[in-house]
Amino acid sequence: MKVESLKIPDFSLSTEKTKEKEKVTFGEMLKDYIQKVMDLEREANREAEKLIRSDSTDLHNVMISIEKADLTFQLMMQIRNKIISAYEEIMRMQV
């Protein structure tokens, strides 16, 4: 059985990378990560459907893909909660 490593997105941006790449807005970055979460969810659904149709008997890959989708969704929700908390904190500031 082949075990794949879980790739965690690199949230740090070095100055060299930002000079070479176009400037990416915060909204675009969030949209990109949400798209990646949705892609992992679709992949997990495809693997589960294959198992249900008996096209694949590899239960391990199905469970791994489902867990990847679940973990990335949970991470996305935690990031969302932190963003909302920061926004609420900024709104409470007196000018």
Phi and psi restraints in degrees (range 20) as a CNS / XPLOR table:
assign (resid 1 and name C) (resid 2 and name N)
       (resid 2 and name CA) (resid 2 and name C) 1.0 -87.5 20.0 2
assign (resid 2 and name N) (resid 2 and name CA)
       (resid 2 and name C) (resid 3 and name N) 1.0 128.5 20.0 2
assign (resid 2 and name C) (resid 3 and name N)
       (resid 3 and name CA) (resid 3 and name C) 1.0 -104.5 20.0 2
assign (resid 3 and name N) (resid 3 and name CA)
       (resid 3 and name C) (resid 4 and name N) 1.0 121.3 20.0 2
assign (resid 3 and name C) (resid 4 and name N)
       (resid 4 and name CA) (resid 4 and name C) 1.0 -89.9 20.0 2
assign (resid 4 and name N) (resid 4 and name CA)
       (resid 4 and name C) (resid 5 and name N) 1.0 147.1 20.0 2
assign (resid 4 and name C) (resid 5 and name N)
       (resid 5 and name CA) (resid 5 and name C) 1.0 -83.5 20.0 2
assign (resid 5 and name N) (resid 5 and name CA)
       (resid 5 and name C) (resid 6 and name N) 1.0 147.6 20.0 2
assign (resid 5 and name C) (resid 6 and name N)
       (resid 6 and name CA) (resid 6 and name C) 1.0 -84.6 20.0 2
assign (resid 6 and name N) (resid 6 and name CA)
       (resid 6 and name C) (resid 7 and name N) 1.0 122.0 20.0 2
assign (resid 6 and name C) (resid 7 and name N)
       (resid 7 and name CA) (resid 7 and name C) 1.0 -93.3 20.0 2
assign (resid 7 and name N) (resid 7 and name CA)
       (resid 7 and name C) (resid 8 and name N) 1.0 117.1 20.0 2
assign (resid 7 and name C) (resid 8 and name N)
       (resid 8 and name CA) (resid 8 and name C) 1.0 -93.6 20.0 2
assign (resid 8 and name N) (resid 8 and name CA)
       (resid 8 and name C) (resid 9 and name N) 1.0 130.8 20.0 2
assign (resid 8 and name C) (resid 9 and name N)
       (resid 9 and name CA) (resid 9 and name C) 1.0 -62.4 20.0 2
assign (resid 9 and name N) (resid 9 and name CA)
       (resid 9 and name C) (resid 10 and name N) 1.0 142.6 20.0 2
assign (resid 9 and name C) (resid 10 and name N)
       (resid 10 and name CA) (resid 10 and name C) 1.0 -86.6 20.0 2
assign (resid 10 and name N) (resid 10 and name CA)
       (resid 10 and name C) (resid 11 and name N) 1.0 108.7 20.0 2
assign (resid 10 and name C) (resid 11 and name N)
       (resid 11 and name CA) (resid 11 and name C) 1.0 -86.8 20.0 2
assign (resid 11 and name N) (resid 11 and name CA)
       (resid 11 and name C) (resid 12 and name N) 1.0 -11.3 20.0 2
assign (resid 11 and name C) (resid 12 and name N)
       (resid 12 and name CA) (resid 12 and name C) 1.0 -84.3 20.0 2
assign (resid 12 and name N) (resid 12 and name CA)
       (resid 12 and name C) (resid 13 and name N) 1.0 140.9 20.0 2
assign (resid 12 and name C) (resid 13 and name N)
       (resid 13 and name CA) (resid 13 and name C) 1.0 -119.0 20.0 2
assign (resid 13 and name N) (resid 13 and name CA)
       (resid 13 and name C) (resid 14 and name N) 1.0 117.8 20.0 2
assign (resid 13 and name C) (resid 14 and name N)
       (resid 14 and name CA) (resid 14 and name C) 1.0 -79.9 20.0 2
assign (resid 14 and name N) (resid 14 and name CA)
       (resid 14 and name C) (resid 15 and name N) 1.0 160.8 20.0 2
assign (resid 14 and name C) (resid 15 and name N)
       (resid 15 and name CA) (resid 15 and name C) 1.0 -67.4 20.0 2
assign (resid 15 and name N) (resid 15 and name CA)
       (resid 15 and name C) (resid 16 and name N) 1.0 -31.5 20.0 2
assign (resid 15 and name C) (resid 16 and name N)
       (resid 16 and name CA) (resid 16 and name C) 1.0 -66.6 20.0 2
assign (resid 16 and name N) (resid 16 and name CA)
       (resid 16 and name C) (resid 17 and name N) 1.0 -41.8 20.0 2
assign (resid 16 and name C) (resid 17 and name N)
       (resid 17 and name CA) (resid 17 and name C) 1.0 -66.7 20.0 2
assign (resid 17 and name N) (resid 17 and name CA)
       (resid 17 and name C) (resid 18 and name N) 1.0 -39.5 20.0 2
assign (resid 17 and name C) (resid 18 and name N)
       (resid 18 and name CA) (resid 18 and name C) 1.0 -70.4 20.0 2
assign (resid 18 and name N) (resid 18 and name CA)
       (resid 18 and name C) (resid 19 and name N) 1.0 -30.0 20.0 2
assign (resid 18 and name C) (resid 19 and name N)
       (resid 19 and name CA) (resid 19 and name C) 1.0 -69.7 20.0 2
assign (resid 19 and name N) (resid 19 and name CA)
       (resid 19 and name C) (resid 20 and name N) 1.0 -37.8 20.0 2
assign (resid 19 and name C) (resid 20 and name N)
       (resid 20 and name CA) (resid 20 and name C) 1.0 -75.3 20.0 2
assign (resid 20 and name N) (resid 20 and name CA)
       (resid 20 and name C) (resid 21 and name N) 1.0 -39.2 20.0 2
assign (resid 20 and name C) (resid 21 and name N)
       (resid 21 and name CA) (resid 21 and name C) 1.0 -87.7 20.0 2
assign (resid 21 and name N) (resid 21 and name CA)
       (resid 21 and name C) (resid 22 and name N) 1.0 164.6 20.0 2
assign (resid 21 and name C) (resid 22 and name N)
       (resid 22 and name CA) (resid 22 and name C) 1.0 -69.5 20.0 2
assign (resid 22 and name N) (resid 22 and name CA)
       (resid 22 and name C) (resid 23 and name N) 1.0 158.1 20.0 2
assign (resid 22 and name C) (resid 23 and name N)
       (resid 23 and name CA) (resid 23 and name C) 1.0 -69.9 20.0 2
assign (resid 23 and name N) (resid 23 and name CA)
       (resid 23 and name C) (resid 24 and name N) 1.0 128.8 20.0 2
assign (resid 23 and name C) (resid 24 and name N)
       (resid 24 and name CA) (resid 24 and name C) 1.0 -108.3 20.0 2
assign (resid 24 and name N) (resid 24 and name CA)
       (resid 24 and name C) (resid 25 and name N) 1.0 127.9 20.0 2
assign (resid 24 and name C) (resid 25 and name N)
       (resid 25 and name CA) (resid 25 and name C) 1.0 -78.9 20.0 2
assign (resid 25 and name N) (resid 25 and name CA)
       (resid 25 and name C) (resid 26 and name N) 1.0 163.0 20.0 2
assign (resid 25 and name C) (resid 26 and name N)
       (resid 26 and name CA) (resid 26 and name C) 1.0 -62.2 20.0 2
assign (resid 26 and name N) (resid 26 and name CA)
       (resid 26 and name C) (resid 27 and name N) 1.0 -40.6 20.0 2
assign (resid 26 and name C) (resid 27 and name N)
       (resid 27 and name CA) (resid 27 and name C) 1.0 -63.2 20.0 2
assign (resid 27 and name N) (resid 27 and name CA)
       (resid 27 and name C) (resid 28 and name N) 1.0 -41.0 20.0 2
assign (resid 27 and name C) (resid 28 and name N)
       (resid 28 and name CA) (resid 28 and name C) 1.0 -65.6 20.0 2
assign (resid 28 and name N) (resid 28 and name CA)
       (resid 28 and name C) (resid 29 and name N) 1.0 -38.7 20.0 2
assign (resid 28 and name C) (resid 29 and name N)
       (resid 29 and name CA) (resid 29 and name C) 1.0 -64.6 20.0 2
assign (resid 29 and name N) (resid 29 and name CA)
       (resid 29 and name C) (resid 30 and name N) 1.0 -43.7 20.0 2
assign (resid 29 and name C) (resid 30 and name N)
       (resid 30 and name CA) (resid 30 and name C) 1.0 -63.2 20.0 2
assign (resid 30 and name N) (resid 30 and name CA)
       (resid 30 and name C) (resid 31 and name N) 1.0 -42.2 20.0 2
assign (resid 30 and name C) (resid 31 and name N)
       (resid 31 and name CA) (resid 31 and name C) 1.0 -61.2 20.0 2
assign (resid 31 and name N) (resid 31 and name CA)
       (resid 31 and name C) (resid 32 and name N) 1.0 -39.7 20.0 2
assign (resid 31 and name C) (resid 32 and name N)
       (resid 32 and name CA) (resid 32 and name C) 1.0 -64.4 20.0 2
assign (resid 32 and name N) (resid 32 and name CA)
       (resid 32 and name C) (resid 33 and name N) 1.0 -44.8 20.0 2
assign (resid 32 and name C) (resid 33 and name N)
       (resid 33 and name CA) (resid 33 and name C) 1.0 -68.7 20.0 2
assign (resid 33 and name N) (resid 33 and name CA)
       (resid 33 and name C) (resid 34 and name N) 1.0 -35.3 20.0 2
assign (resid 33 and name C) (resid 34 and name N)
       (resid 34 and name CA) (resid 34 and name C) 1.0 -64.6 20.0 2
assign (resid 34 and name N) (resid 34 and name CA)
       (resid 34 and name C) (resid 35 and name N) 1.0 -39.0 20.0 2
assign (resid 34 and name C) (resid 35 and name N)
       (resid 35 and name CA) (resid 35 and name C) 1.0 -63.1 20.0 2
assign (resid 35 and name N) (resid 35 and name CA)
       (resid 35 and name C) (resid 36 and name N) 1.0 -40.0 20.0 2
assign (resid 35 and name C) (resid 36 and name N)
       (resid 36 and name CA) (resid 36 and name C) 1.0 -64.4 20.0 2
assign (resid 36 and name N) (resid 36 and name CA)
       (resid 36 and name C) (resid 37 and name N) 1.0 -39.2 20.0 2
assign (resid 36 and name C) (resid 37 and name N)
       (resid 37 and name CA) (resid 37 and name C) 1.0 -63.6 20.0 2
assign (resid 37 and name N) (resid 37 and name CA)
       (resid 37 and name C) (resid 38 and name N) 1.0 -43.2 20.0 2
assign (resid 37 and name C) (resid 38 and name N)
       (resid 38 and name CA) (resid 38 and name C) 1.0 -64.3 20.0 2
assign (resid 38 and name N) (resid 38 and name CA)
       (resid 38 and name C) (resid 39 and name N) 1.0 -38.1 20.0 2
assign (resid 38 and name C) (resid 39 and name N)
       (resid 39 and name CA) (resid 39 and name C) 1.0 -63.2 20.0 2
assign (resid 39 and name N) (resid 39 and name CA)
       (resid 39 and name C) (resid 40 and name N) 1.0 -42.2 20.0 2
assign (resid 39 and name C) (resid 40 and name N)
       (resid 40 and name CA) (resid 40 and name C) 1.0 -65.1 20.0 2
assign (resid 40 and name N) (resid 40 and name CA)
       (resid 40 and name C) (resid 41 and name N) 1.0 -35.5 20.0 2
assign (resid 40 and name C) (resid 41 and name N)
       (resid 41 and name CA) (resid 41 and name C) 1.0 -67.2 20.0 2
assign (resid 41 and name N) (resid 41 and name CA)
       (resid 41 and name C) (resid 42 and name N) 1.0 -41.7 20.0 2
assign (resid 41 and name C) (resid 42 and name N)
       (resid 42 and name CA) (resid 42 and name C) 1.0 -63.2 20.0 2
assign (resid 42 and name N) (resid 42 and name CA)
       (resid 42 and name C) (resid 43 and name N) 1.0 -41.1 20.0 2
assign (resid 42 and name C) (resid 43 and name N)
       (resid 43 and name CA) (resid 43 and name C) 1.0 -61.9 20.0 2
assign (resid 43 and name N) (resid 43 and name CA)
       (resid 43 and name C) (resid 44 and name N) 1.0 -42.0 20.0 2
assign (resid 43 and name C) (resid 44 and name N)
       (resid 44 and name CA) (resid 44 and name C) 1.0 -63.8 20.0 2
assign (resid 44 and name N) (resid 44 and name CA)
       (resid 44 and name C) (resid 45 and name N) 1.0 -40.1 20.0 2
assign (resid 44 and name C) (resid 45 and name N)
       (resid 45 and name CA) (resid 45 and name C) 1.0 -64.6 20.0 2
assign (resid 45 and name N) (resid 45 and name CA)
       (resid 45 and name C) (resid 46 and name N) 1.0 -41.1 20.0 2
assign (resid 45 and name C) (resid 46 and name N)
       (resid 46 and name CA) (resid 46 and name C) 1.0 -63.0 20.0 2
assign (resid 46 and name N) (resid 46 and name CA)
       (resid 46 and name C) (resid 47 and name N) 1.0 -43.5 20.0 2
assign (resid 46 and name C) (resid 47 and name N)
       (resid 47 and name CA) (resid 47 and name C) 1.0 -63.8 20.0 2
assign (resid 47 and name N) (resid 47 and name CA)
       (resid 47 and name C) (resid 48 and name N) 1.0 -40.3 20.0 2
assign (resid 47 and name C) (resid 48 and name N)
       (resid 48 and name CA) (resid 48 and name C) 1.0 -66.2 20.0 2
assign (resid 48 and name N) (resid 48 and name CA)
       (resid 48 and name C) (resid 49 and name N) 1.0 -40.7 20.0 2
assign (resid 48 and name C) (resid 49 and name N)
       (resid 49 and name CA) (resid 49 and name C) 1.0 -63.9 20.0 2
assign (resid 49 and name N) (resid 49 and name CA)
       (resid 49 and name C) (resid 50 and name N) 1.0 -39.4 20.0 2
assign (resid 49 and name C) (resid 50 and name N)
       (resid 50 and name CA) (resid 50 and name C) 1.0 -60.3 20.0 2
assign (resid 50 and name N) (resid 50 and name CA)
       (resid 50 and name C) (resid 51 and name N) 1.0 -41.5 20.0 2
assign (resid 50 and name C) (resid 51 and name N)
       (resid 51 and name CA) (resid 51 and name C) 1.0 -66.4 20.0 2
assign (resid 51 and name N) (resid 51 and name CA)
       (resid 51 and name C) (resid 52 and name N) 1.0 -40.9 20.0 2
assign (resid 51 and name C) (resid 52 and name N)
       (resid 52 and name CA) (resid 52 and name C) 1.0 -65.2 20.0 2
assign (resid 52 and name N) (resid 52 and name CA)
       (resid 52 and name C) (resid 53 and name N) 1.0 -40.6 20.0 2
assign (resid 52 and name C) (resid 53 and name N)
       (resid 53 and name CA) (resid 53 and name C) 1.0 -79.2 20.0 2
assign (resid 53 and name N) (resid 53 and name CA)
       (resid 53 and name C) (resid 54 and name N) 1.0 -1.3 20.0 2
assign (resid 53 and name C) (resid 54 and name N)
       (resid 54 and name CA) (resid 54 and name C) 1.0 65.8 20.0 2
assign (resid 54 and name N) (resid 54 and name CA)
       (resid 54 and name C) (resid 55 and name N) 1.0 23.9 20.0 2
assign (resid 54 and name C) (resid 55 and name N)
       (resid 55 and name CA) (resid 55 and name C) 1.0 -75.4 20.0 2
assign (resid 55 and name N) (resid 55 and name CA)
       (resid 55 and name C) (resid 56 and name N) 1.0 -25.4 20.0 2
assign (resid 55 and name C) (resid 56 and name N)
       (resid 56 and name CA) (resid 56 and name C) 1.0 -135.6 20.0 2
assign (resid 56 and name N) (resid 56 and name CA)
       (resid 56 and name C) (resid 57 and name N) 1.0 139.9 20.0 2
assign (resid 56 and name C) (resid 57 and name N)
       (resid 57 and name CA) (resid 57 and name C) 1.0 -111.1 20.0 2
assign (resid 57 and name N) (resid 57 and name CA)
       (resid 57 and name C) (resid 58 and name N) 1.0 11.9 20.0 2
assign (resid 57 and name C) (resid 58 and name N)
       (resid 58 and name CA) (resid 58 and name C) 1.0 -89.3 20.0 2
assign (resid 58 and name N) (resid 58 and name CA)
       (resid 58 and name C) (resid 59 and name N) 1.0 87.8 20.0 2
assign (resid 58 and name C) (resid 59 and name N)
       (resid 59 and name CA) (resid 59 and name C) 1.0 -65.8 20.0 2
assign (resid 59 and name N) (resid 59 and name CA)
       (resid 59 and name C) (resid 60 and name N) 1.0 -30.3 20.0 2
assign (resid 59 and name C) (resid 60 and name N)
       (resid 60 and name CA) (resid 60 and name C) 1.0 -62.6 20.0 2
assign (resid 60 and name N) (resid 60 and name CA)
       (resid 60 and name C) (resid 61 and name N) 1.0 -47.0 20.0 2
assign (resid 60 and name C) (resid 61 and name N)
       (resid 61 and name CA) (resid 61 and name C) 1.0 -64.6 20.0 2
assign (resid 61 and name N) (resid 61 and name CA)
       (resid 61 and name C) (resid 62 and name N) 1.0 -35.2 20.0 2
assign (resid 61 and name C) (resid 62 and name N)
       (resid 62 and name CA) (resid 62 and name C) 1.0 -64.0 20.0 2
assign (resid 62 and name N) (resid 62 and name CA)
       (resid 62 and name C) (resid 63 and name N) 1.0 -47.5 20.0 2
assign (resid 62 and name C) (resid 63 and name N)
       (resid 63 and name CA) (resid 63 and name C) 1.0 -65.8 20.0 2
assign (resid 63 and name N) (resid 63 and name CA)
       (resid 63 and name C) (resid 64 and name N) 1.0 -38.2 20.0 2
assign (resid 63 and name C) (resid 64 and name N)
       (resid 64 and name CA) (resid 64 and name C) 1.0 -65.0 20.0 2
assign (resid 64 and name N) (resid 64 and name CA)
       (resid 64 and name C) (resid 65 and name N) 1.0 -44.3 20.0 2
assign (resid 64 and name C) (resid 65 and name N)
       (resid 65 and name CA) (resid 65 and name C) 1.0 -66.6 20.0 2
assign (resid 65 and name N) (resid 65 and name CA)
       (resid 65 and name C) (resid 66 and name N) 1.0 -35.7 20.0 2
assign (resid 65 and name C) (resid 66 and name N)
       (resid 66 and name CA) (resid 66 and name C) 1.0 -67.4 20.0 2
assign (resid 66 and name N) (resid 66 and name CA)
       (resid 66 and name C) (resid 67 and name N) 1.0 -42.1 20.0 2
assign (resid 66 and name C) (resid 67 and name N)
       (resid 67 and name CA) (resid 67 and name C) 1.0 -66.5 20.0 2
assign (resid 67 and name N) (resid 67 and name CA)
       (resid 67 and name C) (resid 68 and name N) 1.0 -38.5 20.0 2
assign (resid 67 and name C) (resid 68 and name N)
       (resid 68 and name CA) (resid 68 and name C) 1.0 -59.7 20.0 2
assign (resid 68 and name N) (resid 68 and name CA)
       (resid 68 and name C) (resid 69 and name N) 1.0 -46.5 20.0 2
assign (resid 68 and name C) (resid 69 and name N)
       (resid 69 and name CA) (resid 69 and name C) 1.0 -62.8 20.0 2
assign (resid 69 and name N) (resid 69 and name CA)
       (resid 69 and name C) (resid 70 and name N) 1.0 -41.4 20.0 2
assign (resid 69 and name C) (resid 70 and name N)
       (resid 70 and name CA) (resid 70 and name C) 1.0 -65.8 20.0 2
assign (resid 70 and name N) (resid 70 and name CA)
       (resid 70 and name C) (resid 71 and name N) 1.0 -45.0 20.0 2
assign (resid 70 and name C) (resid 71 and name N)
       (resid 71 and name CA) (resid 71 and name C) 1.0 -65.1 20.0 2
assign (resid 71 and name N) (resid 71 and name CA)
       (resid 71 and name C) (resid 72 and name N) 1.0 -41.1 20.0 2
assign (resid 71 and name C) (resid 72 and name N)
       (resid 72 and name CA) (resid 72 and name C) 1.0 -69.1 20.0 2
assign (resid 72 and name N) (resid 72 and name CA)
       (resid 72 and name C) (resid 73 and name N) 1.0 -33.7 20.0 2
assign (resid 72 and name C) (resid 73 and name N)
       (resid 73 and name CA) (resid 73 and name C) 1.0 -66.8 20.0 2
assign (resid 73 and name N) (resid 73 and name CA)
       (resid 73 and name C) (resid 74 and name N) 1.0 -42.9 20.0 2
assign (resid 73 and name C) (resid 74 and name N)
       (resid 74 and name CA) (resid 74 and name C) 1.0 -62.5 20.0 2
assign (resid 74 and name N) (resid 74 and name CA)
       (resid 74 and name C) (resid 75 and name N) 1.0 -40.3 20.0 2
assign (resid 74 and name C) (resid 75 and name N)
       (resid 75 and name CA) (resid 75 and name C) 1.0 -63.2 20.0 2
assign (resid 75 and name N) (resid 75 and name CA)
       (resid 75 and name C) (resid 76 and name N) 1.0 -43.2 20.0 2
assign (resid 75 and name C) (resid 76 and name N)
       (resid 76 and name CA) (resid 76 and name C) 1.0 -61.3 20.0 2
assign (resid 76 and name N) (resid 76 and name CA)
       (resid 76 and name C) (resid 77 and name N) 1.0 -40.8 20.0 2
assign (resid 76 and name C) (resid 77 and name N)
       (resid 77 and name CA) (resid 77 and name C) 1.0 -66.5 20.0 2
assign (resid 77 and name N) (resid 77 and name CA)
       (resid 77 and name C) (resid 78 and name N) 1.0 -37.3 20.0 2
assign (resid 77 and name C) (resid 78 and name N)
       (resid 78 and name CA) (resid 78 and name C) 1.0 -66.6 20.0 2
assign (resid 78 and name N) (resid 78 and name CA)
       (resid 78 and name C) (resid 79 and name N) 1.0 -39.7 20.0 2
assign (resid 78 and name C) (resid 79 and name N)
       (resid 79 and name CA) (resid 79 and name C) 1.0 -64.5 20.0 2
assign (resid 79 and name N) (resid 79 and name CA)
       (resid 79 and name C) (resid 80 and name N) 1.0 -42.9 20.0 2
assign (resid 79 and name C) (resid 80 and name N)
       (resid 80 and name CA) (resid 80 and name C) 1.0 -58.3 20.0 2
assign (resid 80 and name N) (resid 80 and name CA)
       (resid 80 and name C) (resid 81 and name N) 1.0 -45.3 20.0 2
assign (resid 80 and name C) (resid 81 and name N)
       (resid 81 and name CA) (resid 81 and name C) 1.0 -62.2 20.0 2
assign (resid 81 and name N) (resid 81 and name CA)
       (resid 81 and name C) (resid 82 and name N) 1.0 -39.9 20.0 2
assign (resid 81 and name C) (resid 82 and name N)
       (resid 82 and name CA) (resid 82 and name C) 1.0 -66.4 20.0 2
assign (resid 82 and name N) (resid 82 and name CA)
       (resid 82 and name C) (resid 83 and name N) 1.0 -39.1 20.0 2
assign (resid 82 and name C) (resid 83 and name N)
       (resid 83 and name CA) (resid 83 and name C) 1.0 -64.1 20.0 2
assign (resid 83 and name N) (resid 83 and name CA)
       (resid 83 and name C) (resid 84 and name N) 1.0 -44.9 20.0 2
assign (resid 83 and name C) (resid 84 and name N)
       (resid 84 and name CA) (resid 84 and name C) 1.0 -64.6 20.0 2
assign (resid 84 and name N) (resid 84 and name CA)
       (resid 84 and name C) (resid 85 and name N) 1.0 -40.7 20.0 2
assign (resid 84 and name C) (resid 85 and name N)
       (resid 85 and name CA) (resid 85 and name C) 1.0 -62.3 20.0 2
assign (resid 85 and name N) (resid 85 and name CA)
       (resid 85 and name C) (resid 86 and name N) 1.0 -42.4 20.0 2
assign (resid 85 and name C) (resid 86 and name N)
       (resid 86 and name CA) (resid 86 and name C) 1.0 -65.4 20.0 2
assign (resid 86 and name N) (resid 86 and name CA)
       (resid 86 and name C) (resid 87 and name N) 1.0 -40.5 20.0 2
assign (resid 86 and name C) (resid 87 and name N)
       (resid 87 and name CA) (resid 87 and name C) 1.0 -62.3 20.0 2
assign (resid 87 and name N) (resid 87 and name CA)
       (resid 87 and name C) (resid 88 and name N) 1.0 -44.9 20.0 2
assign (resid 87 and name C) (resid 88 and name N)
       (resid 88 and name CA) (resid 88 and name C) 1.0 -62.8 20.0 2
assign (resid 88 and name N) (resid 88 and name CA)
       (resid 88 and name C) (resid 89 and name N) 1.0 -37.9 20.0 2
assign (resid 88 and name C) (resid 89 and name N)
       (resid 89 and name CA) (resid 89 and name C) 1.0 -64.3 20.0 2
assign (resid 89 and name N) (resid 89 and name CA)
       (resid 89 and name C) (resid 90 and name N) 1.0 -42.0 20.0 2
assign (resid 89 and name C) (resid 90 and name N)
       (resid 90 and name CA) (resid 90 and name C) 1.0 -64.4 20.0 2
assign (resid 90 and name N) (resid 90 and name CA)
       (resid 90 and name C) (resid 91 and name N) 1.0 -40.0 20.0 2
assign (resid 90 and name C) (resid 91 and name N)
       (resid 91 and name CA) (resid 91 and name C) 1.0 -66.9 20.0 2
assign (resid 91 and name N) (resid 91 and name CA)
       (resid 91 and name C) (resid 92 and name N) 1.0 -25.5 20.0 2
assign (resid 91 and name C) (resid 92 and name N)
       (resid 92 and name CA) (resid 92 and name C) 1.0 -80.4 20.0 2
assign (resid 92 and name N) (resid 92 and name CA)
       (resid 92 and name C) (resid 93 and name N) 1.0 -14.6 20.0 2
assign (resid 92 and name C) (resid 93 and name N)
       (resid 93 and name CA) (resid 93 and name C) 1.0 -67.0 20.0 2
assign (resid 93 and name N) (resid 93 and name CA)
       (resid 93 and name C) (resid 94 and name N) 1.0 140.0 20.0 2
assign (resid 93 and name C) (resid 94 and name N)
       (resid 94 and name CA) (resid 94 and name C) 1.0 -92.6 20.0 2
assign (resid 94 and name N) (resid 94 and name CA)
       (resid 94 and name C) (resid 95 and name N) 1.0 137.7 20.0 2
